Amino acid sequence: MENSRRELHSQNLKEFFKDIGENPERDGLLKTPSRVISALEFLTSGYQEDVGSVLKSALFDVDYQDMVIVRDIEIYSLCEHHMLPFYGKCHVGYIPRGKVVGLSKLPRVVDIFARRLQVQERLTHQISEAIHKHMNPLGVGVVIEAYHLCMMMRGVGKQNSCTMTSSMLGAFQELETRSEFLSLIRAPKP
């Protein structure tokens, strides 16, 4: 971000501190505007990344047509309604059509979309659609389980509410494939 925009955002944050009754010149808050800006730049860095390039950089020809799953991928994102975090786990499965992707690329795809202002429903769908579009597998399944601080810290104040979303494309829309995927992501870890 250019310096003049950074300075403007910093000034706006200082005014916000004043509006809520804080002193932006006190020792503990002097560097806070810069830290907030840097944190938000990182937390929204997914807008600057290209999912297609990430996936296509590690596609390999492999004669394998069984399910591939990377589960328990940690997610951290910002709710677009309150800009409060939501966090949890994402499970991604796909059935290759002659090509597999390097396993580290699936968590990278999750991070690219999670590092944007989001709602969990869209996030889930964006991950599955990107994998489907750029890898052309027989099917894709994505499940996200997340805790939303906008529900926990404010509003209804429900501390133990977990939101689950899923997106199933291609072969994962078939009951047998969907059931296999869901049972595998629930299976005990080795």
N, C-alpha and C positions, 0 to 999 in steps of 0.2 A: 504494500500500500504506500502510496506516495506520502512524503512528509507533511504536506499541507493538509491532506485529508486526515492523517493521523492526529495532527495537532487540533483540528476541528473536533474530531471525535473525543479527544482528551478533554478539551474545554467543555463539551457537552456533558461528559461524565462528571466533571467538577461541578457544573451547575446542578446536575441531578443530586449529587451529594448534598449540596446546599439545600435543595428543595426538601430533602427528607430529614433535614436537621443536623447534618454532619458538617464538620469542618474539613474541607478538602486539603487544607494546608497543614493539618496535623501530621505528625511523624509517620504514623502507620498507614496513611492514605496518600502520601506524596507520590509514590510510584504506582499506585493502584490503577489509575486510568491506563497507563501503558501496559500493565499486566493484563487488564481486562481485554484490551484491544488485541494483544498477542494471543491470548487464550481463545478469543472468538475467531481470530484468523485461522488458528489450528482446528478448532471445532467445526469450522465450515470449509475446510480445505478441499472437501470432496467436489466442490463446484469447479475446481481447477484441474481435475484429473479425468482422463478418458478411459472408461471401462473397456471399450473395444480394444484399445492398445494393450491394456493389461492382460486381457484374456488371450488375445491373438499372439502375444509374445511368448507364450509357453504352451502351444497346442502341439501334441505329438500323435503320430499315427500309431495306433495300438488296436489289435484285434481283441476287443473286450466289450461285451454288451451286457454286463451285469451292473448293478447299482454301485455307485461310488458316493460315499457320504463323508462330509466333514461336519462333525457336530460340536456343539458347545463352543462356538465361535463367540467370544465376548463382543458385545456391542455397547457403544456409548453414543448417544445422540441427543439433540436438543429438540424438544417439542416446539413446533412452530407457533403454537397458540400462546405459550407463556415464556418461551425460551428457558425453560427448566429442563434438566437432564431426564432422560429415561435410559435405562440400562438393563441388560439381561444377556440372553444367549440366542444365537441363531444357529439353525441346523440346515445344511444345504446338501441335497442329494441330486444326482443326475444319472441318466443311463446314456453312455456314450454311443455315438454313431460313427465308429471308426477313428475317433480322436478323443484323447483325454487331455486334461489341462493340468499343469503343475499344481500340486495341492495347495501351495501357498497363495495361489492366485484367487482362490475362492474367498478366503478371509480378506484379501485386499479389495475384492469387489464389495464385500459387505461393508468394509470401512469407508470406501468411496461414497456410498449412498448414505451411510450413517453420519458421515461428517458433512451434513447439510441440514438445514432446518427441515424437520420431518414430522409426519404422523406415522405411527407404526404400520398402519395398513398399507400406505403408499410404499414405505420402505421395503416391506415384504414383497410386494408386487414388483418393484423396480429391480430387486435382486434376481428374482426368477426370470423376468422378462429379458434382462441383460444377458444372462447365461444362455437362455433359449435363443436369443437373436445372434449372439456372437459365436456360439459353439455348435448350434444346430444339433443338440442331442435328441434322443428319442423321447426324453421327458425330463422335467425338472420339478423338484419339490423343495419348498422353503418353509420353515416354521420358525417363528420368533416368539420367545417368552420374555416379557419385559416388565419392569417396575417403573412407574411414572411418578417422578417427584411432584408433578402438578397435582396428582391425586393424594400423595402421601403428606406433603408439607403444607398444603393449602386446600381450599375447597372442602371436599368430603372427608379428608383426613383418614383415608383407609390405608393403613400401614402394610397390610399383607395381601393386597390385591395384585394379582399378576395378570397381565393381558397377554393372550395368545392369539396369533394370527398365522394364517397359512396361505400359500399360493401354490397350486398344483397345475402344471402344464403338461401337455402331451400325454405320454404313457402314465404319468402320475395321477391323471384323472380317472384311471381305471381302478376300481375298488381293490383288487388284489395288490397292485403296485403301491397304491396309497397306504394300504394296511401294512405291507412289508416295511415301507419307509418309516411309518409312525412307530412300529414295534421296534425297529432298529435304533431309532433315536432315544427310545425309552429304556433300552436294554442296559443292564449294569455294565459299567466300564470294566475292562480286563484288569 
